[in-house]
Each structure stands twice: as structure tokens, then as C-alpha cells.
Amino acid sequence: MGCCGSGNRSPGWMQASRPAASPVRAAPARYSHAFFEYTGPTALTAIGRATGKSYRFDRPGARVAVEPADEASLRGVPQLRQVYSREGGL
């Protein structure tokens, strides 16, 4: 029988080991919409390929929220550029 402070433990005692914790990574931010700005001279209506939705840019500099499913197709439209904040700023 062991006594207190001797550092001996009874033979039936085992220390439970825990698996090493893996580093936690934050998921990338996901937005409910993508934002595009029109850089052309007049106005433009673009149609999203995935949803068929019309996006109207009524003047140069207009910024419009776009469904994420249509984001890729609008990236290919000349005179549209994607902007990244909710307000459409860079």
C-alpha cells in the first residue's frame, strides 16, 4: 500500500490520455450576396445564368447585390467588376 507523498501509486491506477487537440480554423466568411459595380458609360442589365434573375445597373458606378449562384457568370460580363463589402466598397 502506498502512502501519501511517496509518489507511488497503486498498480491498478492508469492515467487516461487525451488525443492531441487539432488546431481550430475559422471557416471563410460567406456572404448572402456578391456585389458588382458597373464601369460602363450608360446602363446595363445582366442575366444570371444559374437563376435567370435580371440585375439592373442603371448608371455608371451602380452597385448591385447578386445571388451567389450567379456570381461566376457575372464575373465574365465586360464592364462589371466584383466588389467585396456589403456596401459595395473595396
Steps between C-alpha positions, in 0.01 A plus 500: 500500500640840407505789735435864439783698344712203400419536131396135481165414363312180537565260209138513376506874433537619139504855373254567222657657196325751281555525127700804396277792420501598136520869419163660437469701182227750444286437197536759225243777514198427285284781374134481412571692179789597275529865400585637156567850373427616147788688334341565160371830355119460507297221664502121491269209578676169560327162532641246748549160332423293807180671615386688190462812714548844341743742662453863400793742516324830425802731473880499498628410847177320600554218749263205516469197731513174303393150607808284574387247239525770229834640615715295262298589192502873579877496546523439125292805405712784358473825695395327824746462783447316824525702821526341842323684780130499581480865390683417180828671596841343465 
